[in-house]
C-alpha cells in the first residue's frame, strides 16, 4: 500500500542532530546530481533526514493501517482459495511495514517512536484506508485500483536517492504488482458471475475510483515539492503520476466491463491522454483532517491492539532479562 | 489421489470421517487465527499468526478436497468448508473456542500443534497415499508452529506476574478440552485397523511427553484431569461454533451457486 501526498507534515521526529557543513553539502548534492545513492552512514542535511523519516514512516504506517480494511474480509472470504490469497496479501502488507520501519530506523529513529507517532494521531497514514470495505468486491477493487495507484507512485521511489528506501521499494513494488494482478483476477471472476456479483463490482468501483486518484495528492499547483525533487526523493509530479494511472486504468476498466464514475472522462486526442472530471479536494482534506468514515475506528483499532498487547511485550522483555541473568549466574 | 480413485473397494465412512476431522481442525483453527490480523501485540507476531493461519487453511484445502473425493458425492473443498451444517463439522472443540487473548491463542497453538506433529509423523506412513503426501507437507509446518508457540508459552509463563497469571488461566481453561483429543471411538478403531492412521488415543503419552516439559519450563501448573467432556469431533460443538460458521459461511450462504 502507500502513503499519499508527501507534503503533509507530521510532528517533528527526534534523532541525533548533525552539524550542517557547506563542504559536506556540496558533496552530498554532487552525488545526488550524479544519480548516486545516499547511504545510512553518509552525511546528509538534517532536513533531508527528517523528510525521509516522515515519508518512510508514513508509508510504513499506511501498510499497517491498511491491514485493517482488508483484514475486515478475511474471515468472510467466499472461498478457501480467496481466503488464502487475502491472508497472504495482508501478511505481505505487514511485511512491507516491517522493513519500511527498518529503513526508517537507519535514519536514527526507533520503531517505538514511530509507533507512538501513529498511535497518538500525530503521524499521518494514507487516507485511502479511512474508507470502509463494505463488500467482498472492495477487496478486488483495492487490489486493482488502490494497489495500482500505489505502484504508480512507488516505482519512481525505487530510484529515490536514499539507498535503504530505494532498495526496500524494489521488493515492495514486486509484491504490490502481484497483489494488483490478484485483485484484478478476483474482479474478472466476479464479472463472469451472476448479476448480483457484477453489481457488487460496479458499486465498489463507484466508491473507490475518486479516492484512488486522490492518492496521488494535491494538484502540482497546490503542492510544494521543491526540496524533495531537488534531493531526488520525488522524481515525478503528482499530476503526471495521476494522469499515467488514469490512462492505464481506463482500458483495464473496459476489459473488466465496468464503467468509471466520471462523466467527464474521455480521450483527448490533442493531449494524447484521458481528460477527467474535477476531484473533490474538500473531501480529500476532510479525510486527511480526520473526518473520514473510518479515521477514528482505524486509530482506535491500532491503539487497542497496542494496549492489549502491552502485557505480552512486557513478558518478552522480562523473560529475556531473566534468561540473561541466569546465563550470567551460570 | 489416483490411488484412492481406483481403489477396488470404496473408502469406508470411517476413512472419510477421519480425514474430515483433520481437515476441519485445520480449517477452524485457521479461521480463528485469521481473526488476529492487524491486532497482534507486535508486528512480528501479526505476521507469524497470519502465516500459521495460512498454513492451516492450506492444509484444510488439501484435506477437504481429499475428503470430498473419498466421499464420492462430488463435493469440492468449498462445498465442504462452507456448505455443511454445524453438526457435520468434525473439528475438536478446543480449536473453535474464541481466541480470547494472546495467552489463550498461544497455549492453544502449542497444545494443538504438538498433537498435529505427532499425528503427521504417523500419517506420513499412511496406507492412504494422498493422506501420506499431505502429512509430509504439513509436518514441516506443524513443527514450525510448535517451536514458535512453545517459545512463547515459556516467555509468557516465565515473564511477568501478569503474564504468568494470564497464561496459567489460559492453560486452566484449555486443558480440560484436551481430553477430547484422545477419546476412544469406533472411527479411530476402524482407521487404525486399516493402517490409514493412528487411533488418536495412542498418541496421548507421547503428547504429554512433548508438552509437559515446556509447561514446566514456563513455570505453569498442569491442572488435574476433571470429568469435563466435549464432543466436537463427533459433531456436537460449543455455543461458539455457530457464530464462527455464520461469519465464515456468510458469502456462500448469501449468494448460493456463485463462483468466486
Interface residues (C-beta under 8 A of the other chain):
Chain A: X64 X67 X68 X71 X74 X75 X76 X77 X78 X79 X80 X81 X82 X83 X84 X87 X88 X90 X91 X94 X95 X97 X98 X101 X136 X186 X189 X190 X192 X193 X194 X196 X197 X301 X302 X304 X305 X306 X308 X309 X310 X311 X312 X313 X314 X315 X316 X317 X318 X319 X322
Chain B: X27 X31 X34 X35 X37 X38 X39 X40 X41 X42 X43 X44 X45 X46 X47 X50 X51 X53 X54 X57 X58 X60 X61 X64 X77 X78 X81 X82 X101 X102 X103 X154 X155 X156 X158 X159 X160 X162 X163 X166 X247 X248 X250 X251 X252 X255 X257 X258 X259 X260
